[in-house]
Amino acid sequence: MSDAPGGGKKPPAPVEPTLVRFREARRAWDQVHAEGAPRTAESDIRAKYALKLPEPPPAKRSLFRRLLITMCAVLAIYGGLMLLLGWRLGATVLSEVLESDLLDPQLTALEEAMAGPLGSGWTNEQLQNHLGRRYGEHVRLTIALYGPDRVRLAQKVGSPGSAPRELPRDLAEGSAADGPQRVAEDFTHLAVVAVRGADARVVGQGEVLGWVRVVADVSTLRTRDLVLELSWKWGLPIFLLAMLAAFLGTRSITERLRGAEQSVRRMAAGDMSARIPIKDMDEVGRLALAFNTTAALLERTVRDLESTDANRRRLIADFAHELNTPLTNVLAYLESLIISEEDGGMDGATRLSFLQVAHDEAKRLAHLARDLETLTKLEGGRLTMDRAVVSLSTVGHALVERIGPRCEQAGLRLDSSISPGVVCLGDQMRLEQVGMNLLGNALRYTERGSIHVSVFVEGEEVCLAITDTGIGIPEDALDQVMDRFYRVDPSRNRSTGGSGLGLAIVGSIIGRHDGRVTIASQEGRGSTFTVRLPRLDGDATATLPP
């Protein structure tokens, strides 16, 4: 950075006011929308006018990735639980099948088959050979024979492993007293049955010759194979489809959020028409609706502020113009009088005419200041209305009487049609002021023809109407004629003069009376201003706003 001549650093360049930049951006966007410019023009506007906000730090993980990872984790956990459930369910079914279809028949057959050898006094070796020959092919069974002293005599060892040397007392006594004892643990099933003599077994009593202990190990290979087959053939495709659905759903959410971000950026660049598209009324849709509603309110507020700012500038300019003309005239005539006195003076008639013009201009300045003060008090609610029952018919006759000489002087015909007995609640002096402002406005803009004053009742309203045959009002100006300093005639010449505040005062006074003013006009043929006030019913105690 270079230094200034005085040795200090150069001051920074002035920053363009936000309001100015925003107004220029609004004009640029309006032009783009009106001309249908290409999207490159929109990018240029955003780059030129967008608020230079600091960029947020980059996210370690985007919302899309977080949502996708969360949904995939949920699917993976759910899939694992389903596999575990399938494994346990299959093994349980096999265990039940083993117990009902294999273990119980084997117990019964063993009890019957071992009663003879144990009762005949077979040696341990004979019993061992007998078990090996008859049950050797049952690799998932371990069968053991125990003598009356619960000591193992012989066994056929299978996958469950070797039987204990001594049979537990609780199993032996339980099987002898209550019948076969069964114990299931995980996928292993154990059963113990007491062997009795042939006659004793018929009634379940008698001497116990020994015990048979059978342990069966459930084969889970087929269950595992079935679960794996279902996992690869059906579970994996379904899981992939679920992943695809999660991806598409997550992307649709994040795409809508990106669209919302683009709309916000457009608004930051000055495009007040930017809105977030609403596809579904879900959480994102409700957020978009809230944003769009706020944007619409903001757009209306911005337009109102722009209009207020424009009105303020116009008010200052118009007020300066209204003050400048009479002040210039007063100064000119006074300077002429001063110069004439230095040159020997002017005759009395000329001096009097000069003073009269200066006096008239001063009166016009006083009238302008008085009207502006009145309007300011009305709009600020500081002008008190004197409530009373007012005869609008009487007000109409008074207006005709007061305006008659001025109409005669201007060469205009004055007509009236005033219905008797028309009353309302209000301030009679202010209502007469409204009528005189409307009549004065009609006189200024009517060069020939007539002015008509009418008072009548229409529905629930009482009406005071002023009709003229003047220049009329263009249709596009009807909404503005009640504004401060607004004139249909843009030249503001003295012949159509006035303070430019008369109709604004009319609107404020009638608004304080809970009434309204309607305007019907045809350019070149005249206008009708109708003051409409609430019709007074039997309750005359209603009050006006203070």
Long-range contacts (C-beta under 8 A, 24 or more apart in sequence): 18-51, 21-49, 21-270, 22-49, 22-270, 22-302, 23-306, 24-49, 24-270, 25-49, 25-269, 25-270, 25-271, 26-270, 26-272, 26-302, 26-306, 28-270, 29-269, 29-270, 29-271, 29-272, 29-273, 33-273, 42-266, 42-271, 45-269, 45-270, 45-271, 46-265, 46-266, 46-269, 49-269, 49-270, 50-265, 50-268, 50-269, 50-270, 51-268, 51-269, 53-268, 62-254, 63-254, 63-257, 64-250, 64-251, 64-254, 67-250, 67-253, 67-254, 68-246, 68-247, 68-250, 71-246, 71-249, 71-250, 72-243, 72-246, 75-239, 75-242, 75-243, 75-246, 76-239, 79-235, 79-239, 82-235, 83-227, 83-231, 83-235, 86-226, 86-227, 86-230, 87-220, 87-223, 87-224, 87-227, 90-220, 90-223, 90-226, 90-227, 91-187, 91-218, 91-220, 91-223, 94-187, 94-218, 94-219, 94-220, 94-222, 94-223, 95-184, 95-187, 95-189, 95-218, 98-189, 98-216, 98-218, 99-182, 99-184, 99-189, 102-216, 103-182, 103-189, 103-191, 103-214, 103-216, 106-141, 106-214, 106-216, 107-180, 107-191, 107-193, 107-212, 107-214, 110-143, 110-193, 110-212, 110-214, 111-193, 111-195, 111-201, 111-212, 114-145, 114-195, 114-210, 114-212, 115-195, 115-196, 115-197, 115-198, 115-201, 115-209, 118-145, 118-147, 118-195, 118-209, 118-210, 119-197, 119-198, 119-209, 124-153, 124-154, 125-154, 127-153, 127-154, 128-154, 128-155, 130-154, 131-155, 131-156, 132-156, 140-216, 140-217, 140-218, 140-219, 141-214, 141-215, 141-216, 141-217, 142-214, 142-215, 143-212, 143-213, 143-214, 144-212, 144-213, 145-210, 145-211, 145-212, 145-213, 146-172, 146-210, 146-211, 146-212, 146-213, 147-210, 148-207, 148-208, 148-209, 148-210, 150-211, 153-210, 158-215, 158-217, 159-217, 160-188, 160-215, 160-216, 160-217, 161-215, 163-213, 163-215, 167-192, 167-211, 167-213, 171-211, 171-213, 172-211, 175-211, 176-208, 179-204, 187-217, 187-218, 187-220, 188-215, 188-216, 188-217, 188-218, 189-215, 189-216, 189-218, 190-214, 190-215, 190-216, 191-215, 191-216, 253-284, 256-284, 256-288, 257-284, 260-284, 260-287, 260-288, 260-291, 263-291, 264-291, 267-295, 267-298, 272-298, 272-299, 272-302, 273-299, 311-483, 311-484, 314-485, 315-484, 315-485, 318-484, 318-485, 318-500, 319-372, 319-485, 321-492, 322-368, 322-485, 322-499, 322-500, 323-365, 323-368, 325-494, 326-361, 326-362, 326-364, 326-365, 327-361, 327-365, 329-357, 329-358, 329-361, 330-358, 330-361, 330-362, 333-357, 333-358, 333-361, 334-358, 364-497, 364-499, 367-499, 368-499, 368-501, 371-499, 371-501, 371-502, 371-505, 372-499, 372-501, 374-505, 375-484, 375-501, 375-504, 375-505, 375-508, 378-505, 378-508, 378-509, 378-512, 379-508, 381-545, 381-546, 383-512, 384-546, 385-426, 385-427, 385-430, 385-512, 385-513, 385-544, 385-545, 385-546, 386-427, 386-428, 386-429, 387-425, 387-426, 387-427, 387-543, 387-544, 388-425, 388-426, 388-427, 388-428, 389-423, 389-424, 389-425, 389-536, 389-540, 390-423, 390-424, 390-425, 390-426, 390-427, 390-428, 390-431, 391-421, 391-422, 391-423, 392-422, 392-423, 392-424, 392-431, 392-455, 392-462, 392-464, 392-533, 393-418, 393-419, 393-420, 393-421, 393-422, 393-423, 393-455, 395-428, 395-431, 395-432, 395-435, 395-455, 395-464, 396-435, 396-453, 396-454, 396-455, 396-464, 398-432, 399-432, 399-435, 399-436, 399-439, 399-453, 400-453, 402-436, 403-436, 403-439, 403-443, 403-451, 403-453, 406-443, 407-443, 407-451, 410-443, 410-446, 411-448, 412-443, 412-446, 412-448, 412-449, 412-450, 412-451, 413-449, 413-450, 413-451, 414-450, 414-451, 414-452, 414-453, 415-450, 415-451, 415-452, 415-453, 416-452, 416-453, 416-454, 417-452, 417-453, 417-454, 417-455, 417-456, 418-453, 418-454, 418-455, 419-455, 419-456, 419-457, 422-455, 422-456, 422-457, 422-462, 423-462, 423-536, 424-462, 424-513, 424-533, 424-534, 424-535, 424-536, 425-513, 425-534, 425-536, 425-540, 425-542, 425-544, 426-513, 426-533, 426-544, 427-509, 427-513, 427-544, 430-509, 430-512, 430-513, 431-464, 431-509, 431-513, 433-505, 433-509, 434-464, 434-505, 434-506, 434-509, 434-510, 434-531, 435-464, 435-466, 435-531, 437-502, 437-503, 437-505, 437-506, 438-466, 438-502, 438-503, 438-506, 438-529, 438-531, 439-466, 440-498, 440-502, 441-498, 441-502, 441-503, 441-529, 442-466, 442-467, 442-468, 442-470, 442-527, 442-529, 444-495, 444-496, 444-497, 444-498, 445-470, 445-471, 445-488, 445-489, 445-496, 445-527, 446-470, 446-471, 446-526, 447-471, 449-526, 457-535, 458-532, 459-535, 460-534, 460-535, 461-515, 461-532, 461-533, 461-534, 461-535, 462-532, 462-533, 462-534, 462-535, 462-536, 463-530, 463-531, 463-532, 463-533, 464-530, 464-531, 464-533, 465-528, 465-529, 465-530, 465-531, 466-528, 466-529, 467-526, 467-527, 467-528, 468-526, 468-527, 468-528, 469-525, 469-526, 470-526, 470-527, 471-523, 471-524, 472-521, 472-522, 472-523, 472-524, 472-525, 472-526, 472-527, 473-519, 473-521, 473-523, 473-527, 474-523, 475-521, 475-523, 478-519, 478-521, 481-519, 482-506, 482-507, 482-517, 506-531, 512-544, 512-545, 513-544, 514-544
